[in-house]
Amino acid sequence: MVSYYLYALFAKKGGIAVRILGIDPGYAIVGFGALDDTRSTLTALRYGAITTKAHTTFEDRLAEIYEDMTELLRMVQPDAMAIETLFYTTNQKTVIAVAEARGVLLLCARQAGVPVFEYTPLQVKQSVSGYGRAPKKQVQEMTRRILKLPAVPKPDDTADALAMAICHAYSYRSRQYGIAKTKRQQMGYE
């Protein structure tokens, strides 16, 4: 069970921080944000964006994302990666390209042996701001406050990736406490 994996990892590390890498997928800009979760404090370690040049073949863009993400995973050495699930409303061409870039990011995590957790934009907004329909600026400001950053990280994809990592930190903490079975579960009723 994945939640048990993170709980066991935290215990094995003697309560030392669990490192989470948040990813906001894209093919022009991939936002990333790494943080350490020490149960009582979230600390931003590294954040930024992997960018690819416009007017470059799509295959070259994917190759660049692959190389940069592989290097990022090697440097950060996360215990978990949180990534946004795909969401689109109208532009199918864009969503297909983002899906392909997302596949490259998932492959990198798999090859590095990093477990991947997926969250919807609604889950991230709810987790970070307390309201699932919060405006983007509110989520970014809450991300800044939670991580005690001097300013909202730029580009927006970077702030979104940090929010993704925060969401996972809160989510896996909740799962940790769900590991212990209730009396009803122990008796086989649930």
N, C-alpha and C positions, 0 to 999 in steps of 0.2 A: 504494500500500500504506500502510495507516494507521500501522504501526510506523515505517516509513521517514519518514512525515510528522513524527512526533514527534522522531525522531533529527535530521532536517533542521532542524526548528524549533530544537532545542537548539543545533545547530551555528551556525545563522543568528544566534541570539541571543548568540553568542560564549561559550557555556557558562553564560550567565545562567539563572536559574531558569525552569523550566517550571511554569506555574500550573495546578493541577488542582482542580476543584470536585467533591467527592463529594456524592451525593444519596441520602438514604434516603426513598423515596417513600411518600406517604400522602395522605389527604384531610383529616384533622383536624390532623395534624402532618407537615410535610415537613422532615426534618433536612437541614442543609447544613454543609459544612466545606470551606474553601478552604485550600490549602497551596501553598507553593513548593518545588520539588524542584531542588536545586542539585547533584545527583549524590552529594554526600557528606552533605547535610543536608536534612531535611524540616522546614519551618517553617510552623506554623499561622498563617494570616493573619486569617481571619475564620470564625467558626462560630456556629451558632444554629439557629433553627427558624422556619419559616413556619407560622403557626397560623391555623386558621379557627374561627369560633364554632360551637358546637353549636346546634341548632335553627335553623340557617340553611338555606335551600334548597340542594340539592346543586349546582345550576347556579351559584349565587352563590359557593359555596365554590370551585368550579373557576375562576371568574372572578378571585377573590381570589388563588388560587395562581398563575394566569397573570400577573397584574399584578405580584405580589411577585417571582416568579421572573425576569420580564423585567428588573425593576429590579436584582435581585441580579446577574444576568449582566452588566448594563451597568456596575455598580460593580466587580465582581471581574475582569472580562475574562479568563476562563480560556482556556487553550490546549486543554484537554480536560475533558470531564465524565464521571465514572464514576457509574453508577447500578446499583442492585440489580435483578436479574431477579426476576420475580414468583415467589413461592413460597406455596403454601397447602396446608393439610391438610384442613380440614373446612368452614369457613364460606365458601361460594361467593358469597354476597351481598357480603361484605366484599372478597373478592378482585376482584370486578368493579368495585366503586367505586374500589379502589386502582389497578386497571388504567386506569381512565378518568383518574384524577389523574396517573398516570404518563405517559399519552399527552399531557397538557397540558405536563408537564415536558419531554418529548422534543420537542414542538413548539417550545417556547421556545428550547431549545438549537439546533434546526435553524434557526430564524429569526435567531438570533444568530451563526450560522456556526460553532458549537462542535461538534467531533466528539464522539460519544458512545460510551462503552465500557461493556459490561454484565458484571457479575460475579455469581455465585451466592453465597449466604451461606457455603457451604462453602469457596469460593475465598477469600473475605475472611478467614474464620477461619484458614485455612491460612497465608495470607500474613502476617497480623498476629501470630498467636500460634505458628505452627509446627505447629498441630494443627487439622484440619478439623472436629473435633467439640468444640472448646473451648467451655466455658460462656461465656455473654454477659459476665459480670463479668470473666473473664480477658481477653477480647478488649478490653474497655473499659480495663482497667488497662494492658495492653500499648500501646494507643493513647495513653494518657496518658504513658507512659514514652518511647515513640518520639518523641513531639512535645514532650517535656519540659514538660508542662503541670502547673500546681500541683494540679489536681484533675481527676477524670473529668468531662468536659462533661455538662451536663444540658440538656434532657431526654435520655433514652437515644438518641433518634433522631439527635441531634447527634453523639454519640460514634460511632454506627453510620456516619454520613455521613463522618466523619473517617477511620474505618477503611476505608471504601470508597475514599477518596482515596489512602490509604497503599497499599492493595492495587494500585491502578492505577499508582502510582509504581514499585513493585517489579516489576510486570508489564511495563510498557513498558521499564524498564531491561533486563529479560531479553530482550525482543524486539530492543532496540538491538544487543545483542551477537550476535544471531542473523542480522543483516543480512549479515555477511560469509559468503560461501559456503565450505564445506569443499572440500577437494581433490576428493572424490568428486562433490559437487554441480557443481563447475566442469567436470568431465569428463562430466557428463550421466548419471551412474549413479543419482542420487537426485532 
